[in-house]
Amino acid sequence: MTTMRPPRAPLKPLDDALNELLGFATILSDVEWVSTFDADGRVLAQDLVSELQVPPQDNSSMDGYAVRRADVLHANGQPLPVSQRIAAGSVGTELAPLSVARIFTGAPIPPGADAVVMQEEGELTQTDAGDTVRFTGVPEKGQWIRRAGEDVTQGAKVLSKGERLAPASIGLAASIGMHRLSVVRRPKVALFSTGDELVMPGDVEPEAMKPGAIYNSNRFFLRALLRRLGCEVTDLGIVPDRLEATQDALREAATNHDLILTSGGVSVGEEDHIKPAVESLGSLDLWQIAIKPGKPFAYGKVQGAHFIGLPGNPVSSFVTFLLLVRPFLLKLQGGSKFAIQSIAAPAHFTWARADKRREFLRVCRNAAGGLDLFSNQSSGVLTSAVWGDGLVDNPAGQTIQSGDVVRFISFSELMA
């Protein structure tokens, strides 16, 4: 008797899958205060409003001379005496008419001065009676002066709740006096792989590998990607292809973790035990996403923890993490920016094999400003993700001719 398989569900568009996945992500409620020094990559839990203006007063953006514009009407005119010296951190006095102040970068502009002349445009003469300077040009009013509040005005919101902090934003927070920042706590993620074929580097030497065995690369890059996103990672290793072992790993992973992330075992083969194991402890949806690489994907819940299952092929696992898991984790942390940013770039290759799925092709930018294609786009060729510096987002059913403008997504954008 022939057993009829149920009809397969239609492939789910990537955008639909992402929106559905983000709908499951509830922002973590726990907030903690961290040193601004240690806030890189964290997500702000509250708006930052400045209690002061930056800079606090007009200051010089150059080493040079503070002058009254009306006193320098001609190039190479009468030398003017240097009446005072103002360093950063000190305050000058009222600038006397027909005199100049020697001033340094960041120093406050003295009252009466309305321009700064850089030192390269002044000819300094030193005498026992005092220093004088003659200018080789005529300054413009306001030149080389940084105005008070031109960076930040008092009462302004400088950073918004939900913003993921980067080095520049950390510096901006420090510039308004923030030595600690309120951030959403780090997501706690339990990571494991399934597959009797997997071997850890260092456990077996290459010459001793059994037929069919492979080194577990996914565990390494997934852990690195999770840590880049600010997660606390518990690595549960490789789980044997047995139902009971998979259930035990899931129970352990669900304890005190926000997300369980696995790779491999999310198809419907006889040795793929993720589905029955998760369903026995919670709930699971198996998605077939209309992307290449990376079609199989699973989302579920295990005793209150989110569960995401990635495909086992390394490039499929890598790409689906970047496109789906990354925004999910950012949403958990309260992040507000999930859209994939792409730019237009010319293809310097031909892609004649249109696919019914949306394709993400591994490419590398070249010196001519175009994109070169890695020769082997197989989902098992991790070399393509190392050689390449991004992905071409190619719509379903689309071929590419050399010279066509395509959408390029930089890995630096996806892994920041």
Secondary structure, 3 states (H helix, E strand, C coil): CCCCCCCCCCCECHHHHHHHHHHHCCCCCCEEEEEHHHCCCCEECCCEECCCCECCCCEECCCEEEECHHHCCCCCCCCEEEEEEECCCCCCCCCCCCCEEEECCCCECCCCCCEEEEHHHEEEEEECCEEEEEECCCCCCCCCEECCCCCECCCCEEECCCCECCHHHHHHHHHCCCCEEEEECCCEEEEEEECCCEECECCECHHHCCCCCEECCHHHHHHHHHHHCCCEEEEEEEECCCHHHHHHHHHHHHCCCCEEEEECCCCCCCCCCHHHHHHHHEEEEEEEECEECCCEEEEEEECCEEEEEECCCHHHHHHHHHHHHHHHHHHHCCCCCCCCCCEEEEECCCECCCCCCEEEEEEEECCCCCEEECCCCCCCCCHHHHHCCEEEEECCCCCECCCCEEEEEEHHHHCC
